């Protein structure tokens, strides 16, 4: 008799821990992918956020926010913070901080007003004296930090208090005015449209040459190279933004001189950061201090130079502030150091050091200026403006920690 064996049709299930593990792994991979994508396109995300803010402010101000006049004022307002951010980004990348730049700006701007009003100092000599004074004050801070090994937070906090006190002392707490028309012109004059168009062509040429030279160098050394079409799209987008920028400025009165100066410093500091040994050493110090020291780099001298450079930028920002106000004010530069630091952090500079770009810092400065300008036009109370900017700064630091973009 034939026996028929039946096998129960029971589905074979995977162990529960295997399924859960796979799901967790997929989740982690997705999170890591999102983090890498955000870290890579952080500046683009910030530009999109600024564009959204412009749209919102334009809507609630019935289009007044995006008028040529207000756009010119916005960039002029941004230029002071932008100058400070150019120097501050190097300080933060090197793993340090400078809290004294606001008071330094006020002191040097007040000194420029005194030399102009009381001593009738020629403009060129006045500017040179202020720049040298700024470099000396910055070097003083750097000496305490680099050679005496006092934490930069303490050194520059002391500078914040002491320099503000010196400013109040030399001005007697009074405004120094009126400054000469030559000094006022530094911040209130415009580049004629014809020269502006010439500058636009030069910038576009430099941008195209730099992009293709970078691509050629990467190809020569067998490094990973993006597709040609992607580089062309990036170049076209950058060119369109530059053309739109100059068109908007020319629609009012031309390129403001402070904006021209800021673009100049953007180019200079970008070259310093990316194309010089000095810039590479700054990143190396912020990334791994001990390894950089053991490799033979004079870490102390580099840090001293970074703080001295910060002093020079504070001097130039102080002159621009005095020229913009047409007076030397004892309150000039108050809390300006916080705006400069916030611009760097929002623009992607890591507080851990070793990562950041000058361009990103200026985009952060544009974000800060956009918030100030837009909320002021809407009549938002000052305390709400501070709350909003503080919240954005905290969010930027949190994103830096989450994405861990140390390069």
Buried (B, 14 or more C-beta within 10 A) or exposed (E): EEEEEEEEEEEEEEEEEEEEEEEEEEEEEEEEEEBEEBBEEBBEBBBEBBEEBBEEBBEEBEEEBBBBEBBBBBBBBBBBBBBBBBBBBBBBBBBBBBBBBBBBBBBBBBBBBBBBBEEEBEBEEBBEBBBEBBBEBBBBBBBBBBEEEBEBEEBBBBBBEEBBEBBBEBBEEEBBBEBBEEBBEBBBBBBEBEEBBEBBEEBBEEBEEBBBEEBEEEEEEEEEBEEEEEBEEEBEEBBEEBEEBBEBBBBBBBBBBBBBBBBEBBBEBBEBBBEEEBBBBBBBBBBBBEEBBEEEBEBBEBBBBBBBBBBBBBBBBBBBBBBBBBBBBBEBBBEBBBBBBBBBBBBBBBBBBBBBBBBBBBBBBBBBBBBBBBBEBBEBEEEEBEEBBEEBBEEBBEBBEEBEBEE
